[in-house]
Amino acid sequence: MDIDVKNLHPLEVKVLRQVTRDDEITPEGMIESLGLKIGQCNQAFSWLEGKGCIIEDARHTKVCYELTELGRAFAERGLPSERMYLLVREMTERGGYLTLPDVAEALGLENRDVGSAFGMLSKQGVLSMDADKRIKIAQEKLPEEILTAKELLLQGLQGVIWEDQLSDPQKQVMRSHSKKRGASGVPFKMVEREEVSYRLTEVGERYRERLLEGGITGEEFGELTQEMLLRGSWKQGTFRPYQVSSPPNRVLLGRRNPYNAYLTWVKDKLTSLGFEEFDGPLVETEFWNGDALFMPQFHSARDIHDVYYLKNPSHAREIEQPYLDQVASAHENGWNTGSRGWGYSFDRNFTRRQILRSQGTVMSAKTLPRAHVPGRYFGILRCFRYDQVDATHGADFYQTEGIVLGNEVNLRTLLGLLKMFAEEVAGAEEVRYVPGYFPFTEPSIEVHIKHPKLGWFELGGSGIFRPEVSKALGVDVPVLAWGLGVDRMALMHLGLNDLRELFTPDIERVRLRRGR
C-alpha cells in the first residue's frame, strides 16, 4: 500500500506521532497530551478512521451534569433554602420575625419557591412555624444536603461535572437537583455522553513510521502570510508540501430556496399592483372554513376524510356576532339576500368545530367584514386536505387567495386577473377557462394550464361571491374571488415535473434548481 503522509492534516500528524499500538486513543488523552480541543479531537479521529489508521476499540456511555440558567443564578446568589435560612436567622437575631410572604418579598422569590424551601428545611428540622405562621429557627446549622448542593453549584461554574468523580452523598444530592433534559425548574441538566476509544491499526503504524522518518511534526507552516514575510518568521520553520494536482474545494454559493424565493416574488408582484396582503391561523372553525362561504353543513366536503379535525380543543368558544346569526339565517331561509337558502336547521354547535384550514378562501371570507370598498386583498396560505399525494396533489399545499370588491368590478375583471396568474405568474403558454361550480360563487370559473410533461391540470377556481356570502358578512357590492394553487404555478415557473420536488430534502437538487 502506498503511504502518502504529505496529505495528512496537521491534527492527524500530531495524533499519529503521539500514540503507539498499545495506547488507548481517547479525546481526553489527546486534550491532556496535545492541548487539543474536543472538536479537534473528533475531527482528527474521523479523518484517521476514514484512512484506516485507527479503529474503534470500545464504546461506553458516561453521565455528566451541566448547570442550567437557574443553576447559574443559584450559584451566584445562593439556593433559595440557604438564602431563606440566613434571612430568618438574621431577623431572629435582631428580635424580629418573618412569615412566608415576607420572605418571598424580601428575597424576590416566587411564593411556590419559598414554600418548597420552607418545606425542605422544616422536614430537616431546621425551621418551624408557630401558630401565628411566624418562622422560627429550630436548628443552628444548615443541613448537609444544602451544603453539598452549594459545593456542586460552585463546581458547576468551573465546567462539566462527571458522575464517576462524585462521592455517593454527592450523587444522591445531584440526582435530586437534576433532570435528564434540564427542565427550567432544576439547577442541573443531566447529559449522557457516548465516548469512543480507538486503537492504532497496522496502516496507522506505517503512517506513523513515515512521519517519524521524515521529521514531519504537524507544526509546519500551511500558508505564507504578509506578516511572515515582513518579520522573516518563515525562515524559522518548514512548510507543508503542496499537492497542485488536488482538486480545489467546492464553493457553495449562498442562495435562497427557489420555492421560497418564488413565493416572495408572487407577493411582490401582487403588492405592486395595489393588493393588500392578509394572513391568518392554520386552525379555523367550520364557520369560517365553510359556513360563511354558504357551503351547507351536509356538504360532502365536510366529511372527516376531506378535512382534519382537532381533537383538543375540539370546539371554539364562540363565533363573532352578528355574522353568526346572519350566516345561519342565510343557510336556513336566505336572510335578506333574496335567496331561499338551503332550507335546513343550522347547527350552531357544529359551526364551532375546529379544523385545519382546508382552503384559503376562508381568509377571503374573514377579510370581508373589515374590507374597504373599493379594495383589493390577497394571501398566500398553507392549507390541509386529505388527498392522495402524487405529482400534482399534496396533503398540505399553498394557495393564493384574493378578493377584489367594488361597484365597477365584473366578470371581465376576473378573467383579466386569471390571465395574469396563468401567463405571467405561472408562465403557462396554453390556458383555458371552463365553467365550474362552487357553493359560494356564481358564476364560477376554473382555470386550466398545460404543463409540457404533465399535460392539462386545474390551476384553481374563481368566481363572484354570491349575496349569501358577501351580504351576510356586511358587503353589498360585487366581490371577485379566486383560489389558485401556488404549488402548481411553481411547477411551471421553476420547470419541475412533480410537486414533491418543491419540498425535497435532497439539498443537491435544491442547489441545482433554477427559476426562469
LOFI-640820 format. One record per residue (C-alpha): chain; x, z, y; residue number from 1. Coordinates in steps of 0.5 Angstrom, whole numbers, plus 500, padded with zeros to 3 digits. Layout:
! LOFI-640820
NODE, A, X, Z, Y, NUM
...
! end
This chain:
! LOFI-640820
NODE, A, 500, 500, 500, 1
NODE, A, 503, 498, 507, 2
NODE, A, 503, 504, 511, 3
NODE, A, 503, 503, 519, 4
NODE, A, 504, 509, 523, 5
NODE, A, 504, 505, 529, 6
NODE, A, 497, 505, 530, 7
NODE, A, 496, 512, 529, 8
NODE, A, 493, 516, 535, 9
NODE, A, 497, 522, 537, 10
NODE, A, 492, 527, 535, 11
NODE, A, 493, 524, 528, 12
NODE, A, 500, 524, 528, 13
NODE, A, 500, 532, 530, 14
NODE, A, 496, 534, 525, 15
NODE, A, 499, 530, 519, 16
NODE, A, 506, 533, 522, 17
NODE, A, 503, 540, 522, 18
NODE, A, 501, 540, 514, 19
NODE, A, 503, 539, 507, 20
NODE, A, 500, 538, 501, 21
NODE, A, 499, 546, 499, 22
NODE, A, 496, 547, 506, 23
NODE, A, 488, 548, 507, 24
NODE, A, 487, 544, 513, 25
NODE, A, 481, 547, 518, 26
NODE, A, 479, 547, 525, 27
NODE, A, 481, 554, 526, 28
NODE, A, 488, 553, 523, 29
NODE, A, 489, 547, 528, 30
NODE, A, 487, 550, 534, 31
NODE, A, 492, 556, 533, 32
NODE, A, 498, 552, 531, 33
NODE, A, 497, 546, 535, 34
NODE, A, 493, 549, 541, 35
NODE, A, 487, 543, 540, 36
NODE, A, 480, 544, 542, 37
NODE, A, 475, 544, 537, 38
NODE, A, 472, 537, 539, 39
NODE, A, 479, 534, 538, 40
NODE, A, 480, 537, 531, 41
NODE, A, 473, 534, 529, 42
NODE, A, 475, 527, 531, 43
NODE, A, 482, 527, 528, 44
NODE, A, 479, 529, 522, 45
NODE, A, 474, 524, 522, 46
NODE, A, 480, 519, 523, 47
NODE, A, 484, 521, 518, 48
NODE, A, 479, 522, 513, 49
NODE, A, 477, 514, 514, 50
NODE, A, 484, 512, 513, 51
NODE, A, 484, 516, 506, 52
NODE, A, 490, 521, 509, 53
NODE, A, 485, 527, 508, 54
NODE, A, 480, 529, 503, 55
NODE, A, 474, 534, 503, 56
NODE, A, 476, 541, 500, 57
NODE, A, 471, 546, 501, 58
NODE, A, 465, 547, 505, 59
NODE, A, 461, 553, 507, 60
NODE, A, 457, 556, 512, 61
NODE, A, 459, 561, 517, 62
NODE, A, 454, 565, 521, 63
NODE, A, 456, 567, 529, 64
NODE, A, 452, 569, 535, 65
NODE, A, 452, 567, 542, 66
NODE, A, 449, 570, 548, 67
NODE, A, 442, 568, 551, 68
NODE, A, 441, 568, 558, 69
NODE, A, 437, 574, 557, 70
NODE, A, 443, 577, 553, 71
NODE, A, 448, 575, 559, 72
NODE, A, 443, 579, 564, 73
NODE, A, 443, 585, 560, 74
NODE, A, 451, 584, 559, 75
NODE, A, 452, 584, 567, 76
NODE, A, 446, 589, 569, 77
NODE, A, 445, 593, 562, 78
NODE, A, 440, 594, 557, 79
NODE, A, 433, 596, 559, 80
NODE, A, 433, 602, 555, 81
NODE, A, 440, 604, 558, 82
NODE, A, 438, 603, 565, 83
NODE, A, 432, 607, 564, 84
NODE, A, 435, 613, 561, 85
NODE, A, 440, 613, 566, 86
NODE, A, 435, 613, 572, 87
NODE, A, 431, 618, 568, 88
NODE, A, 437, 623, 568, 89
NODE, A, 439, 622, 575, 90
NODE, A, 432, 623, 577, 91
NODE, A, 431, 629, 573, 92
NODE, A, 438, 632, 575, 93
NODE, A, 435, 631, 582, 94
NODE, A, 429, 635, 580, 95
NODE, A, 424, 629, 580, 96
NODE, A, 420, 626, 575, 97
NODE, A, 418, 619, 574, 98
NODE, A, 412, 615, 570, 99
NODE, A, 413, 608, 566, 100
NODE, A, 410, 604, 572, 101
NODE, A, 415, 608, 577, 102
NODE, A, 421, 606, 572, 103
NODE, A, 418, 599, 572, 104
NODE, A, 418, 598, 579, 105
NODE, A, 425, 601, 581, 106
NODE, A, 429, 597, 575, 107
NODE, A, 425, 591, 577, 108
NODE, A, 423, 590, 570, 109
NODE, A, 416, 588, 566, 110
NODE, A, 411, 593, 564, 111
NODE, A, 412, 591, 557, 112
NODE, A, 420, 591, 557, 113
NODE, A, 419, 598, 560, 114
NODE, A, 414, 600, 554, 115
NODE, A, 418, 597, 549, 116
NODE, A, 425, 601, 552, 117
NODE, A, 421, 608, 552, 118
NODE, A, 418, 607, 545, 119
NODE, A, 425, 606, 542, 120
NODE, A, 428, 612, 546, 121
NODE, A, 422, 616, 544, 122
NODE, A, 423, 614, 537, 123
NODE, A, 430, 616, 537, 124
NODE, A, 429, 623, 540, 125
NODE, A, 432, 621, 547, 126
NODE, A, 426, 621, 552, 127
NODE, A, 419, 624, 551, 128
NODE, A, 413, 624, 555, 129
NODE, A, 409, 630, 558, 130
NODE, A, 401, 631, 558, 131
NODE, A, 402, 628, 566, 132
NODE, A, 405, 622, 563, 133
NODE, A, 412, 624, 566, 134
NODE, A, 418, 622, 562, 135
NODE, A, 423, 628, 560, 136
NODE, A, 430, 628, 558, 137
NODE, A, 430, 630, 550, 138
NODE, A, 437, 629, 548, 139
NODE, A, 443, 628, 553, 140
NODE, A, 446, 622, 549, 141
NODE, A, 444, 615, 548, 142
NODE, A, 443, 613, 541, 143
NODE, A, 449, 610, 537, 144
NODE, A, 445, 603, 537, 145
NODE, A, 444, 602, 544, 146
NODE, A, 452, 604, 545, 147
NODE, A, 453, 599, 539, 148
NODE, A, 449, 594, 543, 149
NODE, A, 452, 594, 549, 150
NODE, A, 459, 593, 546, 151
NODE, A, 456, 587, 543, 152
NODE, A, 454, 584, 549, 153
NODE, A, 461, 585, 553, 154
NODE, A, 464, 582, 547, 155
NODE, A, 459, 576, 547, 156
NODE, A, 461, 575, 554, 157
NODE, A, 468, 573, 551, 158
NODE, A, 465, 568, 547, 159
NODE, A, 462, 567, 540, 160
NODE, A, 462, 573, 535, 161
NODE, A, 463, 571, 528, 162
NODE, A, 458, 575, 523, 163
NODE, A, 464, 576, 518, 164
NODE, A, 468, 580, 523, 165
NODE, A, 463, 585, 525, 166
NODE, A, 462, 592, 521, 167
NODE, A, 456, 594, 517, 168
NODE, A, 453, 598, 523, 169
NODE, A, 454, 592, 528, 170
NODE, A, 451, 587, 523, 171
NODE, A, 445, 592, 523, 172
NODE, A, 444, 592, 530, 173
NODE, A, 446, 585, 531, 174
NODE, A, 440, 583, 527, 175
NODE, A, 435, 587, 530, 176
NODE, A, 437, 583, 537, 177
NODE, A, 438, 576, 535, 178
NODE, A, 434, 570, 532, 179
NODE, A, 436, 564, 529, 180
NODE, A, 433, 559, 534, 181
NODE, A, 435, 564, 540, 182
NODE, A, 428, 566, 543, 183
NODE, A, 427, 568, 550, 184
NODE, A, 426, 575, 548, 185
NODE, A, 432, 577, 545, 186
NODE, A, 439, 577, 547, 187
NODE, A, 443, 574, 542, 188
NODE, A, 442, 567, 538, 189
NODE, A, 444, 566, 531, 190
NODE, A, 447, 560, 529, 191
NODE, A, 449, 557, 522, 192
NODE, A, 455, 553, 523, 193
NODE, A, 458, 549, 517, 194
NODE, A, 465, 549, 516, 195
NODE, A, 469, 544, 512, 196
NODE, A, 476, 545, 510, 197
NODE, A, 481, 539, 508, 198
NODE, A, 487, 537, 503, 199
NODE, A, 492, 532, 505, 200
NODE, A, 492, 526, 500, 201
NODE, A, 498, 522, 497, 202
NODE, A, 496, 517, 502, 203
NODE, A, 497, 522, 507, 204
NODE, A, 503, 525, 505, 205
NODE, A, 506, 518, 505, 206
NODE, A, 504, 517, 512, 207
NODE, A, 507, 524, 514, 208
NODE, A, 514, 522, 511, 209
NODE, A, 514, 516, 515, 210
NODE, A, 512, 520, 521, 211
NODE, A, 518, 524, 520, 212
NODE, A, 523, 519, 518, 213
NODE, A, 521, 515, 525, 214
NODE, A, 521, 521, 529, 215
NODE, A, 514, 520, 532, 216
NODE, A, 511, 526, 534, 217
NODE, A, 505, 525, 538, 218
NODE, A, 508, 526, 545, 219
NODE, A, 510, 519, 546, 220
NODE, A, 507, 516, 553, 221
NODE, A, 501, 512, 552, 222
NODE, A, 501, 509, 559, 223
NODE, A, 505, 507, 564, 224
NODE, A, 503, 510, 571, 225
NODE, A, 505, 509, 578, 226
NODE, A, 507, 517, 579, 227
NODE, A, 511, 516, 573, 228
NODE, A, 515, 510, 576, 229
NODE, A, 516, 514, 583, 230
NODE, A, 518, 520, 579, 231
NODE, A, 522, 517, 574, 232
NODE, A, 519, 521, 569, 233
NODE, A, 518, 515, 564, 234
NODE, A, 526, 516, 563, 235
NODE, A, 525, 523, 559, 236
NODE, A, 521, 520, 553, 237
NODE, A, 519, 515, 549, 238
NODE, A, 513, 510, 549, 239
NODE, A, 508, 509, 543, 240
NODE, A, 508, 502, 541, 241
NODE, A, 503, 497, 543, 242
NODE, A, 499, 492, 538, 243
NODE, A, 498, 486, 542, 244
NODE, A, 494, 483, 536, 245
NODE, A, 489, 488, 536, 246
NODE, A, 482, 486, 539, 247
NODE, A, 480, 490, 545, 248
NODE, A, 475, 495, 546, 249
NODE, A, 468, 492, 546, 250
NODE, A, 465, 493, 553, 251
NODE, A, 458, 495, 553, 252
NODE, A, 455, 494, 560, 253
NODE, A, 449, 499, 562, 254
NODE, A, 442, 495, 563, 255
NODE, A, 435, 498, 563, 256
NODE, A, 431, 497, 557, 257
NODE, A, 428, 490, 557, 258
NODE, A, 421, 492, 556, 259
NODE, A, 421, 498, 561, 260
NODE, A, 424, 493, 566, 261
NODE, A, 418, 488, 565, 262
NODE, A, 413, 494, 566, 263
NODE, A, 416, 495, 572, 264
NODE, A, 416, 488, 574, 265
NODE, A, 409, 488, 573, 266
NODE, A, 408, 494, 577, 267
NODE, A, 412, 491, 583, 268
NODE, A, 408, 484, 583, 269
NODE, A, 401, 488, 583, 270
NODE, A, 403, 493, 588, 271
NODE, A, 406, 487, 592, 272
NODE, A, 399, 484, 592, 273
NODE, A, 396, 490, 595, 274
NODE, A, 394, 493, 589, 275
NODE, A, 394, 501, 589, 276
NODE, A, 396, 504, 582, 277
NODE, A, 392, 509, 578, 278
NODE, A, 394, 513, 572, 279
NODE, A, 391, 519, 568, 280
NODE, A, 392, 523, 562, 281
NODE, A, 392, 521, 555, 282
NODE, A, 387, 526, 553, 283
NODE, A, 380, 524, 555, 284
NODE, A, 373, 525, 554, 285
NODE, A, 368, 521, 550, 286
NODE, A, 364, 521, 557, 287
NODE, A, 369, 517, 561, 288
NODE, A, 372, 513, 555, 289
NODE, A, 365, 510, 553, 290
NODE, A, 359, 513, 556, 291
NODE, A, 361, 512, 563, 292
NODE, A, 362, 505, 561, 293
NODE, A, 355, 504, 559, 294
NODE, A, 357, 504, 551, 295
NODE, A, 352, 507, 547, 296
NODE, A, 353, 513, 543, 297
NODE, A, 351, 510, 537, 298
NODE, A, 356, 504, 538, 299
NODE, A, 361, 502, 532, 300
NODE, A, 367, 503, 536, 301
NODE, A, 365, 511, 537, 302
NODE, A, 367, 511, 529, 303
NODE, A, 372, 516, 527, 304
NODE, A, 376, 510, 524, 305
NODE, A, 377, 507, 531, 306
NODE, A, 379, 513, 536, 307
NODE, A, 383, 519, 535, 308
NODE, A, 379, 526, 536, 309
NODE, A, 383, 532, 538, 310
NODE, A, 382, 538, 533, 311
NODE, A, 383, 543, 538, 312
NODE, A, 380, 544, 543, 313
NODE, A, 375, 539, 541, 314
NODE, A, 371, 539, 547, 315
NODE, A, 372, 539, 555, 316
NODE, A, 369, 545, 558, 317
NODE, A, 364, 541, 563, 318
NODE, A, 363, 534, 566, 319
NODE, A, 363, 533, 573, 320
NODE, A, 357, 532, 577, 321
NODE, A, 353, 528, 579, 322
NODE, A, 356, 523, 575, 323
NODE, A, 354, 526, 568, 324
NODE, A, 346, 526, 570, 325
NODE, A, 347, 519, 573, 326
NODE, A, 350, 516, 567, 327
NODE, A, 346, 520, 562, 328
NODE, A, 340, 517, 566, 329
NODE, A, 343, 510, 566, 330
NODE, A, 343, 511, 558, 331
NODE, A, 336, 513, 557, 332
NODE, A, 332, 509, 562, 333
NODE, A, 337, 505, 566, 334
NODE, A, 336, 511, 572, 335
NODE, A, 335, 507, 579, 336
NODE, A, 340, 501, 577, 337
NODE, A, 334, 496, 575, 338
NODE, A, 336, 497, 567, 339
NODE, A, 331, 499, 562, 340
NODE, A, 338, 503, 559, 341
NODE, A, 339, 504, 551, 342
NODE, A, 333, 508, 550, 343
NODE, A, 335, 514, 546, 344
NODE, A, 336, 521, 548, 345
NODE, A, 343, 522, 551, 346
NODE, A, 347, 527, 547, 347
NODE, A, 351, 532, 552, 348
NODE, A, 355, 536, 547, 349
NODE, A, 358, 529, 544, 350
NODE, A, 360, 527, 551, 351
NODE, A, 365, 533, 552, 352
NODE, A, 368, 531, 545, 353
NODE, A, 376, 530, 547, 354
NODE, A, 379, 524, 544, 355
NODE, A, 386, 520, 545, 356
NODE, A, 384, 514, 550, 357
NODE, A, 383, 508, 546, 358
NODE, A, 382, 503, 552, 359
NODE, A, 385, 503, 559, 360
NODE, A, 378, 502, 562, 361
NODE, A, 377, 509, 562, 362
NODE, A, 381, 510, 568, 363
NODE, A, 378, 504, 572, 364
NODE, A, 371, 508, 571, 365
NODE, A, 374, 514, 573, 366
NODE, A, 377, 511, 579, 367
NODE, A, 370, 508, 582, 368
NODE, A, 368, 515, 585, 369
NODE, A, 374, 515, 589, 370
NODE, A, 375, 508, 591, 371
NODE, A, 375, 504, 597, 372
NODE, A, 370, 498, 599, 373
NODE, A, 374, 493, 599, 374
NODE, A, 379, 496, 594, 375
NODE, A, 384, 493, 589, 376
NODE, A, 387, 498, 584, 377
NODE, A, 391, 497, 577, 378
NODE, A, 394, 501, 572, 379
NODE, A, 399, 500, 566, 380
NODE, A, 396, 505, 561, 381
NODE, A, 398, 507, 554, 382
NODE, A, 392, 507, 549, 383
NODE, A, 391, 509, 542, 384
NODE, A, 386, 506, 537, 385
NODE, A, 386, 506, 529, 386
NODE, A, 389, 499, 527, 387
NODE, A, 393, 495, 522, 388
NODE, A, 400, 494, 525, 389
NODE, A, 402, 487, 525, 390
NODE, A, 406, 482, 530, 391
NODE, A, 400, 482, 535, 392
NODE, A, 397, 489, 534, 393
NODE, A, 399, 496, 534, 394
NODE, A, 396, 503, 533, 395
NODE, A, 398, 505, 540, 396
NODE, A, 399, 500, 546, 397
NODE, A, 400, 499, 553, 398
NODE, A, 394, 495, 557, 399
NODE, A, 394, 493, 564, 400
NODE, A, 387, 495, 567, 401
NODE, A, 385, 494, 574, 402
NODE, A, 378, 493, 579, 403
NODE, A, 377, 489, 585, 404
NODE, A, 371, 491, 589, 405
NODE, A, 368, 488, 595, 406
NODE, A, 362, 484, 597, 407
NODE, A, 365, 478, 597, 408
NODE, A, 368, 478, 590, 409
NODE, A, 365, 474, 585, 410
NODE, A, 367, 470, 578, 411
NODE, A, 372, 465, 581, 412
NODE, A, 376, 471, 584, 413
NODE, A, 376, 474, 577, 414
NODE, A, 378, 467, 574, 415
NODE, A, 384, 467, 579, 416
NODE, A, 386, 474, 577, 417
NODE, A, 386, 472, 570, 418
NODE, A, 390, 465, 571, 419
NODE, A, 395, 469, 575, 420
NODE, A, 396, 474, 569, 421
NODE, A, 396, 469, 564, 422
NODE, A, 401, 464, 567, 423
NODE, A, 405, 468, 572, 424
NODE, A, 406, 475, 568, 425
NODE, A, 406, 473, 561, 426
NODE, A, 409, 466, 562, 427
NODE, A, 404, 462, 558, 428
NODE, A, 403, 454, 558, 429
NODE, A, 397, 454, 555, 430
NODE, A, 391, 458, 557, 431
NODE, A, 384, 458, 555, 432
NODE, A, 378, 462, 558, 433
NODE, A, 372, 464, 553, 434
NODE, A, 365, 468, 554, 435
NODE, A, 366, 475, 551, 436
NODE, A, 361, 481, 550, 437
NODE, A, 363, 488, 553, 438
NODE, A, 357, 493, 554, 439
NODE, A, 360, 495, 561, 440
NODE, A, 361, 488, 564, 441
NODE, A, 356, 482, 565, 442
NODE, A, 358, 476, 565, 443
NODE, A, 364, 478, 560, 444
NODE, A, 370, 473, 559, 445
NODE, A, 376, 473, 554, 446
NODE, A, 383, 470, 556, 447
NODE, A, 387, 467, 550, 448
NODE, A, 394, 464, 551, 449
NODE, A, 398, 460, 546, 450
NODE, A, 405, 463, 543, 451
NODE, A, 410, 458, 540, 452
NODE, A, 410, 462, 534, 453
NODE, A, 404, 466, 533, 454
NODE, A, 399, 461, 536, 455
NODE, A, 393, 463, 540, 456
NODE, A, 391, 470, 541, 457
NODE, A, 387, 474, 545, 458
NODE, A, 390, 477, 551, 459
NODE, A, 384, 481, 553, 460
NODE, A, 378, 482, 556, 461
NODE, A, 375, 482, 563, 462
NODE, A, 368, 481, 567, 463
NODE, A, 364, 484, 572, 464
NODE, A, 361, 491, 571, 465
NODE, A, 354, 492, 570, 466
NODE, A, 350, 496, 575, 467
NODE, A, 349, 501, 570, 468
NODE, A, 357, 503, 570, 469
NODE, A, 358, 502, 578, 470
NODE, A, 352, 505, 581, 471
NODE, A, 352, 511, 576, 472
NODE, A, 359, 512, 579, 473
NODE, A, 357, 511, 586, 474
NODE, A, 359, 504, 588, 475
NODE, A, 354, 499, 590, 476
NODE, A, 358, 493, 591, 477
NODE, A, 360, 488, 585, 478
NODE, A, 366, 490, 581, 479
NODE, A, 371, 486, 578, 480
NODE, A, 375, 489, 572, 481
NODE, A, 380, 487, 567, 482
NODE, A, 384, 490, 561, 483
NODE, A, 389, 486, 558, 484
NODE, A, 395, 487, 553, 485
NODE, A, 401, 488, 557, 486
NODE, A, 405, 488, 550, 487
NODE, A, 402, 481, 548, 488
NODE, A, 404, 479, 555, 489
NODE, A, 411, 481, 554, 490
NODE, A, 412, 477, 547, 491
NODE, A, 411, 471, 551, 492
NODE, A, 415, 473, 557, 493
NODE, A, 421, 476, 553, 494
NODE, A, 421, 470, 548, 495
NODE, A, 419, 475, 542, 496
NODE, A, 415, 474, 536, 497
NODE, A, 413, 481, 534, 498
NODE, A, 410, 487, 538, 499
NODE, A, 414, 491, 534, 500
NODE, A, 421, 489, 537, 501
NODE, A, 419, 492, 543, 502
NODE, A, 420, 499, 540, 503
NODE, A, 425, 497, 535, 504
NODE, A, 430, 503, 534, 505
NODE, A, 436, 497, 533, 506
NODE, A, 440, 498, 539, 507
NODE, A, 444, 492, 538, 508
NODE, A, 437, 488, 538, 509
NODE, A, 435, 491, 545, 510
NODE, A, 442, 490, 548, 511
NODE, A, 441, 482, 546, 512
NODE, A, 434, 482, 548, 513
NODE, A, 433, 478, 555, 514
NODE, A, 427, 476, 559, 515
NODE, A, 426, 470, 562, 516
! end
